[in-house]
Amino acid sequence: METLLLIVRNLKARPVRSLLTLLGILVATASMVLFLSFGEGLRKALSAEMTKFGPQIRVVAEGTGTFGVPNPELGPEVLKTLKAHADELGIARLFPAAVMMKGSGFDPATTFLFYGLPEGITPKDLAPAAKVVAGRLDPHPDGAVVGKQKAEQSRLTLGKTLRLSRKIAIPIVGIVDAGSGFANSFIFVPMQAVQKALNTTNYSVILVYVKEGFAADEVAEKIEARVPGVDAQSTTEAVKYAERAIRIGDVIRFGISLIALIVGGLLVANTVMMSVYERIREFGVMRAIGARRGFIFRLVLFEALLLALSGGALGVGVGIAGSQVVNLYTTHAVGLALSAVTPRLVLFAMLVAVTLGLVAGVIPARVASRISVIEALGRV
Amino acid sequence: MKKPILQAKNLTKRYRQGEAWIEALKGFTYDFPPGVTAVVGPSGSGKTTLLNLLAGFDTPTEGEAYLAGNPLHALGEDERAGVRLLHAGFVFQSWNLLPTLTALENVAFPMLLKGVPAKARTERARALLAEVGLSHREDHFPRQLSGGEQQRVAIARALALDPLVLFADEPTGNLDSAAGKRVLELLLRQARGERRVVLVTHDPEVAARAERILRLKDGALIEIQERP
Protein backbone atom coordinates (compact mmCIF):
# COMPACT_ATOMS: atom_id res chain seq x y z
CA MET A 1 0.00 0.00 0.00
CA GLU A 2 2.77 2.41 0.98
CA THR A 3 4.69 1.35 -2.11
CA LEU A 4 1.69 2.39 -4.18
CA LEU A 5 1.63 5.66 -2.25
CA LEU A 6 5.30 6.23 -3.09
CA ILE A 7 4.59 5.58 -6.76
CA VAL A 8 1.53 7.83 -6.89
CA ARG A 9 3.36 10.62 -5.04
CA ASN A 10 6.22 10.40 -7.47
CA LEU A 11 3.91 10.54 -10.48
CA LYS A 12 2.07 13.49 -8.93
CA ALA A 13 5.36 15.26 -8.28
CA ARG A 14 5.79 15.51 -12.07
CA PRO A 15 2.18 16.07 -13.11
CA VAL A 16 2.61 17.36 -16.66
CA ARG A 17 4.96 14.60 -17.69
CA SER A 18 2.83 11.91 -16.08
CA LEU A 19 -0.30 13.30 -17.71
CA LEU A 20 1.29 13.45 -21.17
CA THR A 21 2.47 9.86 -20.84
CA LEU A 22 -0.97 8.81 -19.68
CA LEU A 23 -2.47 10.55 -22.71
CA GLY A 24 -0.04 8.75 -25.01
CA ILE A 25 -1.11 5.35 -23.72
CA LEU A 26 -4.74 6.43 -23.68
CA VAL A 27 -4.61 7.32 -27.38
CA ALA A 28 -2.74 4.12 -28.25
CA THR A 29 -5.17 1.88 -26.35
CA ALA A 30 -8.25 3.76 -27.52
CA SER A 31 -7.18 3.47 -31.15
CA MET A 32 -6.52 -0.24 -30.72
CA VAL A 33 -9.89 -0.80 -29.05
CA LEU A 34 -11.64 1.16 -31.77
CA PHE A 35 -9.80 -0.62 -34.58
CA LEU A 36 -10.51 -4.05 -33.17
CA SER A 37 -14.10 -3.16 -32.27
CA PHE A 38 -14.94 -3.23 -35.96
CA GLY A 39 -14.12 -6.91 -36.16
CA GLU A 40 -16.16 -7.63 -33.04
CA GLY A 41 -19.03 -5.50 -34.31
CA LEU A 42 -19.04 -7.22 -37.67
CA ARG A 43 -19.14 -10.62 -35.99
CA LYS A 44 -22.05 -9.60 -33.79
CA ALA A 45 -23.96 -7.88 -36.59
CA LEU A 46 -23.43 -10.81 -38.89
CA SER A 47 -24.67 -13.47 -36.52
CA ALA A 48 -27.66 -11.25 -35.65
CA GLU A 49 -28.38 -10.75 -39.36
CA MET A 50 -28.25 -14.45 -40.05
CA THR A 51 -30.82 -15.23 -37.39
CA LYS A 52 -33.14 -12.57 -38.81
CA PHE A 53 -32.87 -13.83 -42.36
CA GLY A 54 -35.52 -16.42 -43.15
CA PRO A 55 -34.18 -18.64 -45.95
CA GLN A 56 -31.22 -20.76 -44.93
CA ILE A 57 -29.78 -21.19 -48.43
CA ARG A 58 -29.40 -18.88 -51.39
CA VAL A 59 -28.78 -20.47 -54.75
CA VAL A 60 -26.88 -18.23 -57.16
CA ALA A 61 -24.95 -18.63 -60.39
CA GLU A 62 -21.52 -20.22 -59.92
CA GLY A 63 -18.81 -17.70 -59.12
CA THR A 64 -21.02 -15.21 -57.28
CA GLY A 65 -19.31 -13.93 -54.13
CA THR A 66 -20.82 -14.89 -50.80
CA PHE A 67 -21.98 -11.36 -50.10
CA GLY A 68 -22.09 -10.17 -53.72
CA VAL A 69 -25.14 -8.90 -55.60
CA PRO A 70 -25.98 -11.83 -57.89
CA ASN A 71 -26.46 -11.35 -61.62
CA PRO A 72 -29.64 -12.72 -63.23
CA GLU A 73 -28.00 -15.85 -64.56
CA LEU A 74 -30.27 -18.59 -63.25
CA GLY A 75 -32.60 -19.84 -65.98
CA PRO A 76 -36.18 -21.01 -65.23
CA GLU A 77 -34.98 -24.62 -65.62
CA VAL A 78 -32.94 -24.31 -62.42
CA LEU A 79 -36.08 -23.43 -60.50
CA LYS A 80 -37.92 -26.28 -62.18
CA THR A 81 -35.23 -28.83 -61.29
CA LEU A 82 -35.11 -27.69 -57.69
CA LYS A 83 -38.87 -27.84 -57.36
CA ALA A 84 -38.96 -31.30 -58.89
CA HIS A 85 -36.39 -32.66 -56.47
CA ALA A 86 -37.43 -30.57 -53.45
CA ASP A 87 -38.44 -33.54 -51.34
CA GLU A 88 -35.39 -35.59 -51.97
CA LEU A 89 -33.06 -32.59 -51.49
CA GLY A 90 -34.66 -31.61 -48.17
CA ILE A 91 -36.21 -28.37 -49.39
CA ALA A 92 -39.33 -27.20 -47.55
CA ARG A 93 -40.10 -24.26 -49.81
CA LEU A 94 -38.30 -22.06 -52.26
CA PHE A 95 -38.87 -18.94 -54.33
CA PRO A 96 -36.81 -17.01 -56.84
CA ALA A 97 -35.92 -13.34 -56.80
CA ALA A 98 -34.40 -10.91 -59.29
CA VAL A 99 -31.99 -8.36 -57.89
CA MET A 100 -30.79 -5.14 -59.44
CA MET A 101 -28.46 -2.50 -58.10
CA LYS A 102 -28.63 1.09 -59.27
CA GLY A 103 -26.36 3.91 -58.26
CA SER A 104 -22.75 4.31 -57.23
CA GLY A 105 -22.47 1.38 -54.88
CA PHE A 106 -20.21 3.43 -52.65
CA ASP A 107 -22.55 5.94 -51.07
CA PRO A 108 -25.46 4.18 -49.36
CA ALA A 109 -27.74 7.21 -49.91
CA THR A 110 -27.41 7.05 -53.68
CA THR A 111 -27.28 3.26 -54.03
CA PHE A 112 -30.55 1.44 -54.60
CA LEU A 113 -30.92 -2.31 -54.35
CA PHE A 114 -34.15 -3.46 -55.97
CA TYR A 115 -35.22 -6.87 -54.74
CA GLY A 116 -37.78 -8.33 -57.12
CA LEU A 117 -40.12 -10.78 -55.39
CA PRO A 118 -42.50 -13.13 -57.26
CA GLU A 119 -46.26 -12.98 -56.87
CA GLY A 120 -47.41 -14.23 -53.47
CA ILE A 121 -44.10 -13.51 -51.78
CA THR A 122 -43.69 -10.51 -49.49
CA PRO A 123 -40.71 -9.12 -47.52
CA LYS A 124 -41.95 -11.23 -44.59
CA ASP A 125 -40.86 -14.36 -46.51
CA LEU A 126 -37.33 -12.98 -46.57
CA ALA A 127 -37.25 -11.49 -43.10
CA PRO A 128 -39.90 -13.15 -40.90
CA ALA A 129 -39.80 -10.30 -38.36
CA ALA A 130 -40.78 -7.70 -40.97
CA LYS A 131 -43.42 -5.14 -39.88
CA VAL A 132 -45.20 -2.46 -41.81
CA VAL A 133 -44.24 1.07 -40.84
CA ALA A 134 -46.43 2.83 -43.40
CA GLY A 135 -48.64 1.76 -46.33
CA ARG A 136 -48.65 -1.95 -47.05
CA LEU A 137 -46.30 -4.93 -46.91
CA ASP A 138 -46.87 -6.50 -50.32
CA PRO A 139 -45.33 -4.68 -53.29
CA HIS A 140 -47.60 -6.52 -55.75
CA PRO A 141 -49.01 -5.87 -58.21
CA ASP A 142 -47.14 -2.69 -59.10
CA GLY A 143 -45.69 -0.95 -56.06
CA ALA A 144 -42.42 -0.65 -54.19
CA VAL A 145 -42.00 -1.40 -50.49
CA VAL A 146 -38.93 0.31 -49.09
CA GLY A 147 -36.87 -0.91 -46.17
CA LYS A 148 -37.03 1.50 -43.23
CA GLN A 149 -33.32 2.23 -43.30
CA LYS A 150 -33.30 2.93 -47.00
CA ALA A 151 -36.34 5.19 -46.68
CA GLU A 152 -34.67 7.32 -44.01
CA GLN A 153 -31.36 7.41 -45.78
CA SER A 154 -32.64 8.44 -49.20
CA ARG A 155 -35.68 10.33 -47.86
CA LEU A 156 -38.16 8.07 -49.60
CA THR A 157 -41.78 8.49 -48.62
CA LEU A 158 -45.09 6.94 -49.68
CA GLY A 159 -46.26 8.11 -53.09
CA LYS A 160 -42.80 8.97 -54.41
CA THR A 161 -41.84 7.25 -57.63
CA LEU A 162 -38.77 5.10 -58.13
CA ARG A 163 -37.31 4.62 -61.56
CA LEU A 164 -35.86 1.22 -62.37
CA SER A 165 -35.16 2.07 -65.99
CA ARG A 166 -36.17 4.73 -68.48
CA LYS A 167 -39.47 2.99 -69.08
CA ILE A 168 -40.21 1.50 -65.67
CA ALA A 169 -41.23 3.70 -62.76
CA ILE A 170 -42.90 2.37 -59.61
CA PRO A 171 -44.65 4.29 -56.82
CA ILE A 172 -43.74 3.63 -53.20
CA VAL A 173 -46.67 1.86 -51.53
CA GLY A 174 -45.13 0.80 -48.27
CA ILE A 175 -42.33 1.31 -45.79
CA VAL A 176 -41.27 -1.83 -43.94
CA ASP A 177 -39.13 -2.48 -40.89
CA ALA A 178 -37.56 -5.78 -41.82
CA GLY A 179 -35.82 -6.05 -38.46
CA SER A 180 -32.50 -6.70 -40.16
CA GLY A 181 -29.91 -4.24 -41.39
CA PHE A 182 -29.50 -5.89 -44.79
CA ALA A 183 -33.18 -6.29 -45.61
CA ASN A 184 -33.92 -2.80 -44.32
CA SER A 185 -31.70 -1.38 -47.02
CA PHE A 186 -33.61 -3.20 -49.81
CA ILE A 187 -36.40 -1.88 -52.01
CA PHE A 188 -38.87 -4.71 -52.58
CA VAL A 189 -40.61 -4.61 -55.94
CA PRO A 190 -42.49 -7.15 -58.11
CA MET A 191 -40.00 -9.51 -59.72
CA GLN A 192 -41.33 -8.85 -63.19
CA ALA A 193 -40.39 -5.18 -62.94
CA VAL A 194 -36.75 -6.03 -62.25
CA GLN A 195 -36.69 -8.68 -64.98
CA LYS A 196 -38.17 -6.17 -67.43
CA ALA A 197 -35.65 -3.52 -66.46
CA LEU A 198 -32.83 -6.05 -66.91
CA ASN A 199 -34.42 -7.40 -70.07
CA THR A 200 -34.34 -11.02 -68.92
CA THR A 201 -36.56 -13.86 -67.76
CA ASN A 202 -33.81 -15.24 -65.54
CA TYR A 203 -33.55 -15.06 -61.80
CA SER A 204 -30.67 -13.68 -59.73
CA VAL A 205 -31.20 -15.91 -56.76
CA ILE A 206 -33.37 -18.76 -55.52
CA LEU A 207 -34.03 -18.64 -51.80
CA VAL A 208 -34.49 -21.95 -50.04
CA TYR A 209 -36.09 -22.91 -46.73
CA VAL A 210 -34.72 -26.23 -45.51
CA LYS A 211 -37.01 -28.97 -44.25
CA GLU A 212 -37.04 -29.57 -40.54
CA GLY A 213 -34.47 -32.17 -39.54
CA PHE A 214 -32.16 -31.33 -42.47
CA ALA A 215 -28.85 -29.51 -42.10
CA ALA A 216 -28.55 -26.45 -44.35
CA ASP A 217 -24.93 -27.25 -45.24
CA GLU A 218 -25.82 -30.76 -46.40
CA VAL A 219 -28.84 -29.57 -48.39
CA ALA A 220 -26.62 -26.95 -50.06
CA GLU A 221 -24.12 -29.63 -51.03
CA LYS A 222 -26.87 -31.80 -52.47
CA ILE A 223 -28.24 -28.88 -54.48
CA GLU A 224 -24.82 -28.21 -55.98
CA ALA A 225 -24.47 -31.89 -56.87
CA ARG A 226 -27.91 -32.03 -58.46
CA VAL A 227 -27.87 -28.72 -60.38
CA PRO A 228 -24.74 -27.95 -62.35
CA GLY A 229 -23.51 -24.35 -62.59
CA VAL A 230 -24.90 -23.07 -59.31
CA ASP A 231 -23.53 -22.14 -55.93
CA ALA A 232 -25.75 -23.03 -52.99
CA GLN A 233 -24.64 -20.78 -50.15
CA SER A 234 -25.90 -21.64 -46.69
CA THR A 235 -26.02 -18.97 -43.99
CA THR A 236 -23.70 -20.97 -41.73
CA GLU A 237 -21.21 -21.20 -44.57
CA ALA A 238 -21.56 -17.47 -45.11
CA VAL A 239 -20.85 -16.83 -41.44
CA LYS A 240 -17.75 -19.02 -41.63
CA TYR A 241 -16.58 -17.22 -44.74
CA ALA A 242 -17.17 -13.85 -43.11
CA GLU A 243 -15.40 -14.96 -39.94
CA ARG A 244 -12.30 -15.76 -41.99
CA ALA A 245 -12.39 -12.35 -43.64
CA ILE A 246 -12.97 -10.61 -40.30
CA ARG A 247 -10.06 -12.45 -38.74
CA ILE A 248 -7.73 -11.32 -41.49
CA GLY A 249 -9.04 -7.80 -40.93
CA ASP A 250 -8.39 -8.16 -37.21
CA VAL A 251 -4.76 -9.03 -37.82
CA ILE A 252 -4.31 -6.06 -40.15
CA ARG A 253 -6.03 -3.65 -37.75
CA PHE A 254 -4.01 -4.94 -34.81
CA GLY A 255 -0.86 -4.49 -36.88
CA ILE A 256 -1.75 -0.86 -37.48
CA SER A 257 -2.62 -0.20 -33.85
CA LEU A 258 0.60 -1.93 -32.81
CA ILE A 259 2.51 1.09 -34.12
CA ALA A 260 0.55 3.36 -31.78
CA LEU A 261 1.10 0.87 -28.97
CA ILE A 262 4.85 0.75 -29.52
CA VAL A 263 4.97 4.56 -29.45
CA GLY A 264 2.93 4.47 -26.22
CA GLY A 265 5.33 1.91 -24.75
CA LEU A 266 8.33 4.05 -25.66
CA LEU A 267 6.65 7.02 -23.98
CA VAL A 268 6.27 5.05 -20.76
CA ALA A 269 9.85 3.79 -20.96
CA ASN A 270 11.11 7.33 -21.56
CA THR A 271 9.10 8.82 -18.69
CA VAL A 272 10.12 6.13 -16.23
CA MET A 273 13.76 6.23 -17.34
CA MET A 274 13.90 10.03 -16.90
CA SER A 275 12.26 9.66 -13.53
CA VAL A 276 14.88 7.06 -12.56
CA TYR A 277 17.76 9.35 -13.57
CA GLU A 278 16.22 12.24 -11.65
CA ARG A 279 15.81 10.09 -8.56
CA ILE A 280 19.21 8.39 -8.49
CA ARG A 281 19.99 10.07 -5.16
CA GLU A 282 16.63 8.98 -3.76
CA PHE A 283 17.29 5.38 -4.73
CA GLY A 284 20.78 5.71 -3.26
CA VAL A 285 19.25 6.81 0.06
CA MET A 286 16.83 3.86 -0.02
CA ARG A 287 19.68 1.46 -0.67
CA ALA A 288 21.76 3.07 2.09
CA ILE A 289 18.93 2.69 4.58
CA GLY A 290 18.63 -0.97 3.65
CA ALA A 291 16.26 -1.36 0.69
CA ARG A 292 17.04 -4.46 -1.32
CA ARG A 293 17.35 -4.40 -5.10
CA GLY A 294 14.01 -6.15 -5.50
CA PHE A 295 12.20 -3.37 -3.63
CA ILE A 296 13.54 -0.68 -5.95
CA PHE A 297 13.00 -2.86 -9.02
CA ARG A 298 9.35 -3.33 -8.06
CA LEU A 299 8.93 0.34 -7.22
CA VAL A 300 10.00 1.41 -10.70
CA LEU A 301 8.29 -1.44 -12.53
CA PHE A 302 5.00 -0.76 -10.77
CA GLU A 303 5.30 2.89 -11.68
CA ALA A 304 5.44 1.91 -15.36
CA LEU A 305 2.67 -0.59 -14.80
CA LEU A 306 0.45 1.94 -13.07
CA LEU A 307 0.95 4.43 -15.90
CA ALA A 308 0.18 1.77 -18.50
CA LEU A 309 -2.80 0.38 -16.60
CA SER A 310 -4.47 3.72 -15.92
CA GLY A 311 -3.74 4.88 -19.47
CA GLY A 312 -5.09 1.56 -20.72
CA ALA A 313 -8.27 1.76 -18.64
CA LEU A 314 -8.93 5.33 -19.76
CA GLY A 315 -8.11 4.27 -23.32
CA VAL A 316 -10.69 1.48 -23.17
CA GLY A 317 -13.25 4.05 -21.93
CA VAL A 318 -12.46 6.41 -24.79
CA GLY A 319 -12.49 3.44 -27.19
CA ILE A 320 -16.00 2.51 -26.02
CA ALA A 321 -17.17 6.09 -26.49
CA GLY A 322 -15.55 6.17 -29.94
CA SER A 323 -17.20 2.89 -30.84
CA GLN A 324 -20.59 4.34 -29.94
CA VAL A 325 -19.97 7.36 -32.14
CA VAL A 326 -18.98 5.03 -35.00
CA ASN A 327 -22.16 3.02 -34.45
CA LEU A 328 -24.29 6.15 -34.57
CA TYR A 329 -22.91 6.75 -38.03
CA THR A 330 -22.98 3.18 -39.35
CA THR A 331 -26.47 2.53 -38.01
CA HIS A 332 -27.62 5.56 -39.89
CA ALA A 333 -25.63 4.72 -43.02
CA VAL A 334 -26.04 0.95 -43.40
CA GLY A 335 -28.42 -0.01 -40.63
CA LEU A 336 -25.81 -2.02 -38.76
CA ALA A 337 -23.87 -1.31 -35.59
CA LEU A 338 -20.49 -2.22 -37.04
CA SER A 339 -18.42 -1.57 -33.95
CA ALA A 340 -18.68 -3.49 -30.70
CA VAL A 341 -16.44 -3.39 -27.61
CA THR A 342 -16.93 -6.88 -26.22
CA PRO A 343 -15.67 -8.05 -22.79
CA ARG A 344 -12.98 -10.13 -24.48
CA LEU A 345 -11.78 -7.04 -26.38
CA VAL A 346 -11.62 -5.05 -23.10
CA LEU A 347 -9.66 -7.91 -21.52
CA PHE A 348 -7.32 -8.08 -24.49
CA ALA A 349 -6.72 -4.31 -24.41
CA MET A 350 -5.95 -4.39 -20.69
CA LEU A 351 -3.61 -7.34 -21.21
CA VAL A 352 -1.80 -5.44 -23.94
CA ALA A 353 -1.55 -2.39 -21.63
CA VAL A 354 -0.11 -4.51 -18.80
CA THR A 355 2.40 -6.12 -21.15
CA LEU A 356 3.29 -2.66 -22.42
CA GLY A 357 3.92 -1.43 -18.87
CA LEU A 358 5.99 -4.47 -17.97
CA VAL A 359 8.14 -4.31 -21.09
CA ALA A 360 8.59 -0.53 -20.81
CA GLY A 361 9.39 -0.72 -17.11
CA VAL A 362 11.91 -3.55 -17.04
CA ILE A 363 14.98 -1.66 -18.24
CA PRO A 364 14.46 1.45 -16.06
CA ALA A 365 13.70 -0.83 -13.10
CA ARG A 366 16.91 -2.76 -13.69
CA VAL A 367 18.94 0.44 -13.94
CA ALA A 368 17.40 1.81 -10.73
CA SER A 369 17.92 -1.39 -8.77
CA ARG A 370 21.60 -1.54 -9.71
CA ILE A 371 22.47 1.98 -8.63
CA SER A 372 25.58 2.00 -6.44
CA VAL A 373 25.03 3.69 -3.08
CA ILE A 374 28.36 5.50 -3.05
CA GLU A 375 27.90 6.84 -6.58
CA ALA A 376 24.28 7.83 -6.00
CA LEU A 377 25.12 9.68 -2.81
CA GLY A 378 28.31 11.18 -4.22
CA ARG A 379 30.40 9.36 -1.65
CA VAL A 380 33.22 8.30 -3.98
CA MET B 1 33.13 -15.54 21.73
CA LYS B 2 31.25 -12.29 21.63
CA LYS B 3 30.34 -11.14 18.14
CA PRO B 4 31.98 -7.86 17.09
CA ILE B 5 29.38 -5.12 16.79
CA LEU B 6 31.54 -2.76 14.74
CA GLN B 7 35.01 -3.88 13.93
CA ALA B 8 37.57 -3.32 11.20
CA LYS B 9 40.58 -5.52 10.58
CA ASN B 10 43.32 -4.29 8.27
CA LEU B 11 40.68 -2.49 6.22
CA THR B 12 42.23 -1.27 2.97
CA LYS B 13 40.73 0.40 -0.08
CA ARG B 14 42.61 1.11 -3.27
CA TYR B 15 41.12 3.00 -6.24
CA ARG B 16 42.44 3.09 -9.74
CA GLN B 17 42.79 6.61 -11.07
CA GLY B 18 43.98 6.49 -14.67
CA GLU B 19 47.21 4.54 -14.62
CA ALA B 20 47.86 5.07 -10.92
CA TRP B 21 46.43 3.33 -7.86
CA ILE B 22 45.33 5.53 -4.99
CA GLU B 23 45.26 4.01 -1.51
CA ALA B 24 42.30 5.74 0.16
CA LEU B 25 42.48 3.65 3.33
CA LYS B 26 45.54 1.80 4.56
CA GLY B 27 45.14 -1.16 6.90
CA PHE B 28 42.62 0.38 9.32
CA THR B 29 42.11 -1.81 12.36
CA TYR B 30 39.83 -0.91 15.23
CA ASP B 31 37.11 -2.46 17.36
CA PHE B 32 34.61 0.29 18.15
CA PRO B 33 33.53 0.26 21.79
CA PRO B 34 30.06 1.42 22.88
CA GLY B 35 29.55 5.20 22.98
CA VAL B 36 30.48 8.02 20.64
CA THR B 37 33.57 7.71 18.49
CA ALA B 38 34.56 10.69 16.37
CA VAL B 39 36.55 10.14 13.18
CA VAL B 40 38.47 13.25 12.22
CA GLY B 41 41.00 14.24 9.65
CA PRO B 42 41.51 16.67 6.77
CA SER B 43 39.78 16.27 3.39
CA GLY B 44 41.09 13.24 1.55
CA SER B 45 42.25 11.54 4.74
CA GLY B 46 39.94 8.56 4.17
CA LYS B 47 37.05 9.39 6.55
CA THR B 48 34.32 8.87 3.95
CA THR B 49 35.99 5.74 2.57
CA LEU B 50 36.16 4.30 6.09
CA LEU B 51 32.49 4.98 6.69
CA ASN B 52 31.57 3.50 3.27
CA LEU B 53 33.35 0.28 4.23
CA LEU B 54 32.07 0.11 7.81
CA ALA B 55 28.51 0.60 6.57
CA GLY B 56 28.88 -1.86 3.72
CA PHE B 57 28.22 0.75 1.03
CA ASP B 58 31.44 -0.43 -0.58
CA THR B 59 33.70 -3.48 -0.34
CA PRO B 60 37.30 -3.35 0.86
CA THR B 61 40.20 -4.23 -1.39
CA GLU B 62 41.68 -6.05 1.58
CA GLY B 63 40.73 -6.63 5.19
CA GLU B 64 37.55 -7.34 7.09
CA ALA B 65 34.62 -5.30 8.38
CA TYR B 66 32.06 -6.61 10.85
CA LEU B 67 28.68 -5.06 11.57
CA ALA B 68 26.55 -6.67 14.27
CA GLY B 69 28.64 -9.79 13.87
CA ASN B 70 28.13 -9.94 10.08
CA PRO B 71 31.23 -10.10 7.88
CA LEU B 72 30.36 -7.31 5.45
CA HIS B 73 33.46 -7.98 3.36
CA ALA B 74 32.16 -11.43 2.52
CA LEU B 75 28.54 -10.52 1.77
CA GLY B 76 26.82 -9.56 -1.46
CA GLU B 77 25.27 -6.13 -1.98
CA ASP B 78 21.72 -7.18 -1.08
CA GLU B 79 22.85 -9.05 2.02
CA ARG B 80 24.79 -5.99 3.17
CA ALA B 81 21.65 -3.90 2.63
CA GLY B 82 19.77 -6.34 4.84
CA VAL B 83 22.38 -6.01 7.60
CA ARG B 84 22.26 -2.21 7.35
CA LEU B 85 18.50 -2.19 7.58
CA LEU B 86 18.45 -4.18 10.80
CA HIS B 87 21.53 -2.91 12.57
CA ALA B 88 22.62 0.51 11.30
CA GLY B 89 21.15 3.99 11.15
CA PHE B 90 22.46 6.82 8.98
CA VAL B 91 22.54 10.58 9.31
CA PHE B 92 24.14 12.28 6.32
CA GLN B 93 25.39 15.80 5.86
CA SER B 94 22.73 16.65 3.31
CA TRP B 95 19.82 15.07 5.20
CA ASN B 96 18.72 12.86 2.32
CA LEU B 97 15.08 12.54 3.21
CA LEU B 98 12.76 11.09 0.56
CA PRO B 99 11.14 14.19 -0.96
CA THR B 100 7.76 12.66 -1.75
CA LEU B 101 7.18 11.39 1.78
CA THR B 102 6.08 13.39 4.83
CA ALA B 103 8.26 13.60 7.94
CA LEU B 104 6.23 10.80 9.54
CA GLU B 105 6.44 8.59 6.44
CA ASN B 106 10.18 9.20 6.15
CA VAL B 107 10.69 8.03 9.73
CA ALA B 108 8.46 5.01 9.12
CA PHE B 109 10.23 4.06 5.87
CA PRO B 110 12.89 1.69 7.32
CA MET B 111 10.11 -0.08 9.21
CA LEU B 112 8.18 -0.42 5.93
CA LEU B 113 11.25 -2.09 4.42
CA LYS B 114 11.44 -4.45 7.38
CA GLY B 115 7.76 -5.30 7.11
CA VAL B 116 6.59 -3.83 10.42
CA PRO B 117 2.75 -3.58 10.42
CA ALA B 118 1.35 -0.16 9.50
CA LYS B 119 -0.10 0.68 12.91
CA ALA B 120 3.07 -0.19 14.79
CA ARG B 121 5.11 1.77 12.24
CA THR B 122 3.04 4.90 12.66
CA GLU B 123 3.09 4.68 16.45
CA ARG B 124 6.86 4.28 16.60
CA ALA B 125 7.44 7.02 13.99
CA ARG B 126 5.22 9.39 16.02
CA ALA B 127 7.14 8.61 19.21
CA LEU B 128 10.47 9.20 17.47
CA LEU B 129 9.34 12.50 15.99
CA ALA B 130 8.20 13.53 19.47
CA GLU B 131 11.63 12.59 20.78
CA VAL B 132 13.34 14.90 18.29
CA GLY B 133 10.78 17.64 19.03
CA LEU B 134 8.94 17.54 15.71
CA SER B 135 5.49 16.23 16.57
CA HIS B 136 3.97 19.35 15.04
CA ARG B 137 5.73 18.66 11.70
CA GLU B 138 4.53 15.08 11.12
CA ASP B 139 2.63 15.85 7.92
CA HIS B 140 5.15 18.24 6.45
CA PHE B 141 7.19 17.30 3.43
CA PRO B 142 10.98 17.80 3.54
CA ARG B 143 10.77 20.92 1.37
CA GLN B 144 8.56 22.50 4.03
CA LEU B 145 11.12 21.93 6.79
CA SER B 146 14.24 23.91 7.74
CA GLY B 147 17.66 22.27 7.47
CA GLY B 148 17.82 21.64 11.21
CA GLU B 149 14.36 20.12 11.20
CA GLN B 150 15.21 17.88 8.27
CA GLN B 151 18.30 16.67 10.07
CA ARG B 152 16.23 15.87 13.16
CA VAL B 153 13.79 13.89 11.02
CA ALA B 154 16.82 12.05 9.59
CA ILE B 155 17.94 11.21 13.14
CA ALA B 156 14.47 9.93 13.98
CA ARG B 157 14.55 7.80 10.79
CA ALA B 158 18.01 6.45 11.70
CA LEU B 159 16.64 5.32 15.07
CA ALA B 160 13.51 3.70 13.63
CA LEU B 161 14.72 0.10 13.99
CA ASP B 162 16.73 0.77 17.14
CA PRO B 163 20.11 0.09 15.51
CA LEU B 164 23.27 -1.10 17.20
CA VAL B 165 25.33 1.38 15.21
CA LEU B 166 24.52 4.96 14.28
CA PHE B 167 26.65 6.48 11.53
CA ALA B 168 26.66 10.26 11.28
CA ASP B 169 28.65 11.82 8.46
CA GLU B 170 29.20 15.55 9.05
CA PRO B 171 25.71 15.82 10.54
CA THR B 172 26.08 19.49 11.43
CA GLY B 173 28.02 20.46 8.31
CA ASN B 174 25.13 22.21 6.57
CA LEU B 175 23.48 23.74 9.64
CA ASP B 176 23.81 27.07 11.42
CA SER B 177 25.39 26.91 14.86
CA ALA B 178 22.15 26.87 16.88
CA ALA B 179 20.56 24.10 14.75
CA GLY B 180 23.89 22.27 14.65
CA LYS B 181 24.16 22.33 18.41
CA ARG B 182 20.67 20.91 18.83
CA VAL B 183 21.31 18.14 16.32
CA LEU B 184 24.61 17.26 17.98
CA GLU B 185 23.02 17.05 21.42
CA LEU B 186 20.35 14.80 20.01
CA LEU B 187 22.92 12.50 18.42
CA LEU B 188 25.04 12.30 21.56
CA ARG B 189 21.98 11.32 23.55
CA GLN B 190 21.58 8.25 21.34
CA ALA B 191 24.77 6.61 22.60
CA ARG B 192 22.97 4.34 25.02
CA GLY B 193 23.69 0.78 26.09
CA GLU B 194 25.61 -1.23 23.50
CA ARG B 195 25.01 1.27 20.72
CA ARG B 196 27.99 2.66 18.86
CA VAL B 197 27.76 6.17 17.42
CA VAL B 198 30.34 6.91 14.75
CA LEU B 199 30.64 10.64 14.16
CA VAL B 200 32.63 11.64 11.09
CA THR B 201 33.54 15.32 11.27
CA HIS B 202 36.22 17.82 10.57
CA ASP B 203 34.87 20.23 13.18
CA PRO B 204 37.10 20.06 16.29
CA GLU B 205 34.28 21.36 18.48
CA VAL B 206 32.02 18.52 17.41
CA ALA B 207 34.78 15.95 17.81
CA ALA B 208 35.53 17.30 21.29
CA ARG B 209 32.15 16.03 22.47
CA ALA B 210 32.97 12.38 21.61
CA GLU B 211 34.33 9.87 24.08
CA ARG B 212 37.21 9.07 21.79
CA ILE B 213 38.69 10.51 18.63
CA LEU B 214 40.24 8.54 15.77
CA ARG B 215 42.50 10.73 13.66
CA LEU B 216 43.12 9.79 10.05
CA LYS B 217 45.76 11.15 7.73
CA ASP B 218 46.47 10.05 4.15
CA GLY B 219 44.29 6.99 4.62
CA ALA B 220 46.01 5.79 7.79
CA LEU B 221 44.86 5.82 11.42
CA ILE B 222 47.53 7.94 13.10
CA GLU B 223 46.06 8.58 16.54
CA ILE B 224 43.46 7.25 18.96
CA GLN B 225 42.62 9.80 21.61
CA GLU B 226 40.57 8.58 24.58
CA ARG B 227 38.80 11.33 26.47
CA PRO B 228 38.55 11.17 30.23
Interface residues (C-beta under 8 A of the other chain):
Chain A: M1 E2 L5 L6 R9 N10 A13 R281 E282 V285 M286 R287 A288 I289 G290 A291 R292 R293 G294 F295 V373 I374 L377 R379
Chain B: T48 L51 N52 A55 F57 D58 E77 D78 A81 G82 V83 R84 L85 L86 A88 F90 F92 N96 L97 L98 P99 T100 L101 E105 A108 F109 P110 L112 L113 K114 A118 R157
